[in-house]
Amino acid sequence: MGRIIHFEIHVDDMDRAKHFYGEVFGWTFEDWSEYAGMPYFGAVTGDEDKLGINGALMKRQGPPPAPNQPINGYACTIEVEDYDSIDAKILENGGVVALPKYALPGMAWQGYYKDTEGNTFGIHQTDENAK
């Protein structure tokens, strides 16, 4: 099997993107630009003892996604403990709703957003009572 072990989020404004993901999800960043030969910051997304992967923010190499276009790539979904509080943080920090919160009945709450760079991502709160 081929397991996903790293992700990259393409950004126009590195400082703005680091602020967004740091404030909303508590991610920290390490400057790996020297290794990548471009603005590239490793994203530490959580403790090593929890399920998940780390990734990076990298300087976008072309135009950003156009509004109302289908996703051309992967949409990553981030597990959260409290959907509504993270929703508020996303909006307070410049993100916008792409697909509002909805129930995955008996499993979770799910929704999609666009970050400050125009990238689509999801958030997911496990809840067996979701309806």
N, C-alpha and C positions, 0 to 999 in steps of 0.2 A: 504494500500500500504506500501511496505517497501522501504524507501528512503535511498540512500547512504548518510552517514553523516561523514565519516572519511575514509582516505586511508592510507596505509602503503607502503613505498618503501623500499625494502630490499637492503642493501648495504654491501659491503666488507670493504670499507674505509670511515668511517663516516666524517672525515675532508674533504676529497676530494668531497664527495657527497654534504655536506653542502656548500662548496665553489661553486660547479657547480650550484645548484639550487638557491643559493643566488645571484650569479653574473648574471645568465641568466634571472631569473624571479623576483628577488628582495625579495625572501622569507626570513623570519627570523625564528630563531629556539630557542626553550626552552628545556632545559635538563630535561627530564622526566625519566631518567635512574633509579632513586631510586624507582619509582613506578613500572616500568616494570621489574626490576631485570636483565636488560641487557642494552647495549648501545641503547638508544631510545630518539630521539629528536623530539619534537612536531614542526610541520611546520605551520607557520602562512602565508597563501597564499594571503591575501588581507584584505581590510577593511570589517568589519561586515555588513556594509550597502550595499554591493554588493553581487550579486548572486555567490555562490560558497561554497566550503568546505575547511576546514583545514585538515591536516593529520600528518604524521610522517615519519621520516627515522628510520629504525630499523636495527640492526645488522643481516646480513644474517645468517641463521641457517643451511645452506647446500651449495653445490656447486652452482656457478652462472649459468645462462642459457647458454647452448652451442650455438655456432654460427649456424645460418640457421635452428633452430628448431622452431616449432610453439609456439606461446605464450601459456603459461600454467598459466592463471590468467586473470587479467583485464589490458587493456592498457588505462591509463588515458589520456585525451586530455585537453590541457590547452589553454584557450582563450587568444589571444594576439591582440594588436592594430596594430602592424606592422610586418607582417610575415617575411619579408626579414631582418629586423634588428635583430629579435630574432634568425633567422636562423644563422646569422653571429655570434651572441653571443654563440650559442650552439657549433658551430664549433671551435670558439676561446677558449672555455673552456673545450675542450676534448670530446665533443659529436660527433657522426657520423650520417650521413643520413641512415635511414633504408628504407624509401619510399619517394622519392622526392616530392616536392610541386606539387599539382594538384588542379584543379578547381572542386568544387561542383557547377555546373552551376547555376547561379542566386542566390547563397547562400553564398559561402565562399571559401577560400583557405585552404587546409589541407595538412599535411605531417607528417611523422613519423621519429623518431630519436632513437638512443640508447644513454643513459647517460653514465657517466664514470664508472658505475657499471655494464653495460651490459643490463639494463632494457629498454624496449621499451615504448615510450610515444609519444603522438601526440601534434601538435600545430594547432590552428584553428583561422583564421582571417575572421570575417564576412565581406562579400563584395557582394552586390547584382549584381555587374558587373562582377563577376568572370566567365570566360569562358574557 
